[in-house]
Amino acid sequence: MLAVVLISLLAACHAAAPITLSSQPYVPTPWPVTFKKHDFAAYCYNTRRCSVIYANDNVTRAVANSPSGPPPTPDYRERWSNASFLGVSNFPPPARVRWTSIDDIEHEAVVDLAEIFRDEHVLHRVAREDIPDGWGQDVRPNIYIEVNDRKVSVLMRTHVATREPQVPGNVYSNFRSDTILVWSKTY
């Protein structure tokens, strides 16, 4: 009889207090991954002059009135640093881009990032099943505007965690950080 009472009490305790295997609560990875803030940078190549105004800031002021050379290497986009204009809430008014191409023709463009990223999806090349649970909360991607002679491009790069190392034998490579072309237009 005493055994039956103890079993009943233990069963009641287990029903009232669920067993946790981790000190962290389970947080599923949202899909698709979205963002509410981003970091921003602009790069100019093959221009006589180049100015990009975004969120009321001339993010190219250091090079605005100087000629820019060609990209330094074939994989130059993968070598870009993280964007330095940090924590921009989605989305300020469109970016205003003014530049003079190599052939001395002046151009002006309005680049509406709110329209380009209207769904606020983080663009990446990692399958859902390869992303660890809990990643994807408060993601802040890098968004870049590139001016290259007569072409304006918008790109995104996000540090995306992965379950497995991306470089065999390197335990610190559990991520991908691909630069993805999102939009471009030749003027």
N, C-alpha and C positions, 0 to 999 in steps of 0.2 A: 504494500500500500504506500509506504514511504517513497519507494522508487517511482511510482506513478505520479505522486505529487511533485517530486523533484523534476521529473521529465516535463511535466506541465509547466512548471515555473521557468525552466530553461527555455522551453519553446516560446513562452510569452516574452521573455527577455530578448530572444533573438528576433522576434517579430517587431519589437519596439525599437531596437537599436540595430540598424543594418551594419553589416560588416564592411569596412572599407579596407582596401588593399593599398591605398596610397594616401598620403596626407593632402594631396591636391585633388580637388573635385574634377570629375571628368568634364571636359569642355570639348564638344565636337568641333571639327574644323568647318567653318561656314563654306558653302559652295553655291555659286562662285564666290571667290574671295573679293571683297569690295574695299574701297578706301574712302575716307572723308577728308583727309589732308594729304598733301604731297609736298615733295621737295622739288625745286626747279633750278635749271641752269640753261644757258644758251651758249652755243659755239658757232663761230663764224670761220669759214674757209673760202679761199679764192674770191675775196671781195676787196674793193677799194676802201669802202667804209661799211660799217654794219652797226645797227642799233636795234636792240630788242627791249621793249618796255612791257613789263608784266607786273601786275598788282601795284601800279604806280611807281615802279622802280626800274631804272635803266640797268638791267642786269649785265649789260655789255659795256658799261661806261669806261672801263679801263682800255678797251680796244676800239671804241666806237668810231674814232676818227683816224684810225690807222689801217693800212692795208693788211690783209690776212693772207697767209700763204696756204698751200695745199694741206690736206690732212697729213700728219707726220708719218703714219704707217698704214698699211692696208687694213689692219684690224683696229684702227684708231677708236672706234666707238666702244669696243670692249675695254679700252684703256681709260675711258673717261672716269674721272673721280666722281664720288657721290656729289649730287647737286648741293650747292652751298646756300641757296635761298630756301630756308628751312620752314617747315610747318605751315604751308600755305593752305588755308581752308578752301575746299572746293566750292565754287570757282570764282575768282575775280573776273572782271570784264576781260574780253579777249586781248591777247597780246598784240601789240603793234610792232611790226617789223619793217624797218626802213634800211635799205642797203643799196650799194652801187656794185653791180657785177663787174667781172674782169673786163668786159667790153665797154665799160663806162656808161652803162645804162642804169638810171636810177629806178628803184622798185619800191613798192610799198604793199604790205599784206597785213590783213587782220586774221589772226589765228585763234579760233574760238575753241579753247580746250574744253569748255563746258559741253559743247556739241560733240567734239571728238570723243570725249569720255563720258557721254551722257548716262551710261549705265553704271559708271563708277566701278567697273570691273578691273581688278588687277590682272594685267596680261603677263603670262609666264609660260614656261614650257615644262611644267612638272605635273604629272598625272595625280589625280586626287588621292589615289591609294598610296602614292609615294610620299605624301605630306604627313608629318606626324600629327596626331590628335592634339588639338589645342592651338596649333599655329593658325594664324589668320586673323587674330584679334588685333585691332588697332594697327593695321599695316599702313605704311607710308612710303609709296613708291617714289622713285626719281622720275621726273618728266623733263625731257630735254627738247629744246627747239634748236635745230641745226640749219644754218644758212650756208649753202655751198654753191657759189657762183649764182646761177639762176634758180636754184631749187631750195625750197623750204621743206623741212621734214620735222615730224614730231615722233619722238621715241620714248619708250618706257623701260626702266630697269628696276627690278625688285629683288631683294635678297629673300629667296624662298627656301625655307627649311626642308630637308629631305630626311627620310627614315634611314637611308644608307649613305655612306660616304660616296662622293662623286669621283674622287681620285682614289683608286685602290691603294690600301695601306695608309692613307692619310686620315686619321680619326677626326681631324679638324675640317673636313670637307663635306659635312652634312648640309649642303646648300647648293643652290644654283642661283646665278645672277646674270641672266641673259638680257642683252639689250635688244629690244623688239621694235622694229619699225611699225608705226601705227598709221601714219598718214604722211603724204608728201604731195607737193605740187611744184611744177616747173613753170616759171614766169617768163 
